[in-house]
Each structure stands twice: as C-alpha cells, then as structure tokens.
C-alpha cells in the first residue's frame, strides 16, 4: 500500500520534468529560428539569401564604414582644393603603378605626400575639435545623421586615435576611380566600401561655386558645396572622379584579416 501511494507523486514529478525539458527545447528552438532570421538577408534584386552581420558586428561595421566615409571625404576635399596635394598623390600613384594607396603611406609615412598629409590632419583635427568640443558644431557631411570622424563612439577624441583607427586598427586604403582623368569637370565624389557585396553606396559630391562679379580688383567668393550622392558603377563608368576608402585585407595581420567579411572582395567595388 505505501508503494502505491508514491506512484502518483513520482509520476507527477517526472511529468513536470519532461514538460520542463520540452519547454526549454522549444525556447531554444525559437531563439535559434529568431537568430537565423536576424542573420540572413534576402536580396530583392537577385532573390538570393545571404548571411548578414550580427547585431554586435553591425555596430563595429557601422563605425568602420562611417569613418571610412570621413576619410574619403576629407581626402577628396584636400585633393580638390589644393593643387600641390593633388600633384603629390598623382605622382605617387604613377610611381607605384596602382590605383590605390594605403592611408599609412599617406598619413603616417607621408614622405611622398607631405602637403596632403598636412592638410588632411589639419582638416580632420578641425572636425574633431568642433564635434567633440564645447560648441558641439556638426559639420558636413551627414547621411540621415551626423557622421563625424569619431562617430561619437569608442571615445575617439584625438587625431592620433583617428589615425590609429585608419592605419593600425584597420588597414584602410584610398582607391582612386578616374580621380585624375582629363576632360571632365573638377567635381570629386567620395564614398566608402559598403562592407557588403552590393555595388553602390551613398557618398558625397564636392564642388565649388563662385559668387560675385569677376572684374579686376573685385573680390570673388569661392564656396565649397557638398551634396549627398550615390556612388555606383554608372557614376564610375561615366568617368567621374571618385575616391573610395576601403579595407585592405592582410591575412597575416590579425587586425586586418576581416575574417567576418571573408566572402567580400573589397577590390571589386566600383572596379568591375
């Protein structure tokens, strides 16, 4: 009789244990399905489903892309505005017989591009001081939100830290598309690699406007005009001058292996 009294409690305990296991498995399965949904993305154009970046990676990639946008924008402004800096970069490209130059060559070494380096650091320092200073002035460019060199993340508050991010923490380079081609207007476009397999990204068109009548002895005002634009193969194939900041993968360098973006060939963007 005592043995019969224990049958129900034991059965009840086993049942609760089994229900708990099934519930836990169901939650894990639901979480796994949710994770797979987050980690995949369907390209509406091709219909192909590809892996997307996880939310934690999105943060890092977003920071990287924004700072690449600023690096290309600052470089485009310097080359656009200063003839000496433009000639330095042209000669270095010709010397190396390549359309791309590492930012470490331009900004750390700088032996061949002293004027470019000077103006790049000068303008980047100006942006950093305005954005992170007391005035909280938000200069261009912006894409739905302010995109300063700091991105207001990771406490990047000095020009030294900005340079380290571009050259040490990441191996970034500038890729020049038609950058010095003759027979086109002098407008420059800047953009960054989208860090996807897409073939377009937002960027900026840099041009200037002249105000005032041009007569001997009269002052002429030259204003830089920056407008958001779309950088795509059509823009490149139309021989427009584009400066792209992109990662340069160095497998042997732990900081520059970009293993999480292994499927992307950074060299193909606007270069196909």
C-alpha positions in Angstrom: 0.0 0.0 0.0 2.7 2.6 0.8 4.3 1.8 -2.6 1.0 2.6 -4.4 0.8 6.0 -2.6 4.2 7.0 -4.1 3.2 6.3 -7.7 1.3 9.5 -8.3 3.9 11.9 -6.8 6.7 10.3 -8.8 4.7 10.3 -12.0 3.8 13.9 -11.4 7.4 14.9 -10.8 8.5 13.0 -13.9 5.8 14.7 -15.9 6.9 18.2 -14.7 10.5 17.3 -15.5 9.6 16.2 -19.0 7.4 19.3 -19.6 10.3 21.5 -18.5 12.7 19.8 -20.9 10.3 20.2 -23.8 9.7 23.8 -22.9 13.4 24.6 -22.7 14.0 22.9 -26.1 11.1 24.9 -27.5 12.6 28.2 -26.3 16.0 27.3 -27.6 14.5 26.3 -31.0 12.5 29.6 -31.1 15.7 31.5 -30.3 17.6 29.7 -32.9 14.9 30.4 -35.5 15.0 34.1 -34.5 18.8 34.2 -34.7 18.7 32.7 -38.2 16.1 35.2 -39.3 18.3 38.0 -38.0 21.5 36.5 -39.5 20.1 36.2 -43.0 19.1 38.7 -45.6 17.3 38.3 -48.9 18.5 40.5 -51.8 15.4 41.7 -53.5 17.2 42.2 -56.8 18.8 38.7 -57.1 16.4 36.8 -54.8 19.4 35.2 -53.2 19.6 34.8 -49.4 23.0 35.6 -47.9 24.4 35.8 -44.4 24.0 39.2 -42.7 26.0 40.7 -39.9 25.0 40.0 -36.4 23.9 42.9 -34.3 27.1 43.2 -32.4 29.0 43.2 -35.7 26.7 45.7 -37.1 27.9 48.2 -34.6 31.6 47.7 -35.4 30.9 47.7 -39.2 28.8 50.8 -38.9 31.6 52.6 -37.1 34.1 51.4 -39.7 32.0 52.5 -42.7 31.3 55.9 -41.2 35.0 56.6 -40.5 35.9 55.4 -44.0 33.3 57.8 -45.3 35.0 60.6 -43.4 38.5 59.6 -44.5 37.5 59.6 -48.2 35.6 62.9 -47.8 38.5 64.6 -46.2 40.9 63.3 -48.8 38.6 64.4 -51.6 38.4 67.9 -50.1 42.1 68.2 -49.8 42.8 66.9 -53.3 40.0 69.1 -54.7 41.2 72.3 -53.0 45.0 72.1 -53.1 46.9 71.6 -56.3 50.2 70.6 -54.6 48.4 67.9 -52.6 46.7 66.7 -55.8 50.1 66.5 -57.7 51.7 64.6 -54.8 49.0 61.9 -54.9 49.1 61.8 -58.7 52.9 61.2 -58.7 52.7 58.5 -56.1 50.0 56.7 -58.0 52.2 56.9 -61.1 55.3 55.8 -59.2 53.5 52.7 -57.8 51.5 52.0 -61.0 48.5 51.3 -58.8 45.1 52.9 -58.4 45.1 52.5 -54.6 47.4 53.9 -51.9 47.4 52.8 -48.2 46.5 55.5 -45.7 49.6 54.6 -43.8 51.7 55.7 -46.7 49.7 59.0 -47.0 49.3 59.8 -43.3 52.0 58.0 -41.3 55.0 57.9 -43.6 54.0 60.9 -45.8 57.4 61.1 -47.4 55.9 61.4 -50.9 52.8 63.4 -49.8 53.8 65.9 -47.1 51.3 68.6 -48.3 48.4 66.1 -48.5 49.3 64.8 -45.0 49.5 68.3 -43.6 46.1 69.3 -44.9 44.4 66.0 -44.1 45.5 66.2 -40.5 44.6 69.9 -40.3 41.1 69.3 -41.6 40.5 66.2 -39.5 41.7 68.0 -36.4 39.3 70.8 -37.1 36.4 68.4 -37.4 37.3 66.5 -34.2 37.6 69.7 -32.2 34.3 71.1 -33.4 32.4 67.9 -32.9 33.7 66.9 -29.6 34.4 70.4 -28.3 32.2 72.8 -26.3 30.4 74.2 -29.4 29.0 70.9 -30.5 29.1 72.1 -34.1 28.1 69.4 -36.5 29.8 70.0 -39.9 29.1 68.1 -43.1 28.8 65.5 -44.4 25.8 63.8 -42.9 23.7 60.8 -44.1 20.5 60.8 -42.1 22.6 61.5 -39.0 25.9 63.2 -38.2 28.9 61.2 -39.3 32.0 62.8 -37.6 35.3 61.0 -37.6 34.5 59.9 -34.0 31.0 58.6 -34.8 30.6 59.6 -31.1 31.6 56.0 -30.2 34.5 54.3 -28.6 35.8 57.6 -27.1 37.7 58.5 -30.3 38.6 62.1 -29.3 42.1 62.7 -30.8 43.6 62.9 -34.2 46.1 60.3 -33.1 43.3 57.9 -32.2 41.6 58.6 -35.5 44.9 57.9 -37.5 45.4 54.7 -35.5 41.9 53.5 -36.3 42.6 54.1 -40.1 46.1 52.7 -40.3 46.7 50.3 -37.3 43.4 49.0 -36.1 42.3 48.8 -39.7 44.4 48.6 -42.9 42.5 51.1 -45.0 43.4 52.5 -48.4 42.1 55.0 -50.9 41.1 53.7 -54.2 41.1 56.4 -57.0 38.5 55.9 -59.7 39.1 58.3 -62.6 40.5 60.6 -60.0 42.8 62.5 -62.3 41.3 61.8 -65.7 41.4 64.7 -68.1 38.5 66.1 -70.0 36.0 66.0 -67.1 34.8 68.7 -64.7 36.7 69.2 -61.5 34.0 67.8 -59.2 35.0 65.0 -56.9 32.9 62.2 -55.3 33.9 60.5 -52.1 32.5 57.3 -50.7 33.3 54.2 -48.7 33.1 50.5 -49.3 29.6 49.4 -48.1 31.1 46.3 -46.4 28.6 44.2 -48.4 28.6 42.6 -51.8 26.5 45.5 -53.1 27.7 47.6 -55.9 26.6 51.0 -54.7 26.8 53.2 -51.6 26.0 56.7 -50.5 28.7 59.3 -50.9 29.3 63.0 -51.4 29.8 65.2 -54.4 32.3 68.0 -53.7 32.2 71.1 -56.0 32.6 74.8 -55.7 30.5 77.9 -56.5 31.8 81.3 -57.4 29.8 84.3 -56.2 30.3 87.9 -57.1 31.1 89.6 -60.4 34.5 88.9 -61.8 36.2 92.2 -62.6 39.8 93.3 -62.0 40.3 94.2 -58.4 36.9 92.8 -57.2 36.8 90.1 -54.6 35.5 86.8 -55.6 34.0 84.4 -53.1 34.6 80.7 -53.7 32.4 78.4 -51.6 32.7 74.6 -51.3 29.4 72.8 -51.9 28.8 69.3 -50.6 25.8 67.3 -51.7 24.9 63.7 -50.9 25.2 61.4 -53.9 25.0 57.8 -54.9 28.3 56.1 -55.9 27.6 53.2 -58.3 29.0 51.7 -61.5 27.2 54.2 -63.7 28.9 57.0 -61.9 32.3 55.3 -62.3 31.7 54.3 -66.0 30.8 58.0 -66.7 34.4 58.8 -65.9 33.5 60.8 -62.8 36.3 61.3 -60.3 35.6 59.1 -57.2 37.7 58.5 -54.1 36.8 55.3 -52.3 38.1 54.4 -48.8 38.1 50.6 -48.5 39.7 47.9 -46.3 42.9 46.3 -47.5 42.9 42.7 -46.4 46.2 41.4 -44.9 45.6 37.8 -43.7 48.8 37.7 -41.8 47.8 40.8 -39.7 45.2 39.9 -37.0 43.8 43.4 -37.1 43.3 43.4 -40.9 42.2 39.9 -41.7 38.5 40.9 -41.7 37.6 37.2 -41.2 33.9 38.1 -40.5 33.8 39.6 -44.0 35.7 36.8 -45.7 33.2 36.4 -48.6 33.8 40.1 -49.7 36.5 41.0 -52.2 36.9 44.7 -51.3 38.7 45.3 -54.6 35.6 44.7 -56.7 33.6 47.7 -55.5 33.4 50.2 -58.4 36.2 48.3 -60.1 34.3 45.7 -62.1 
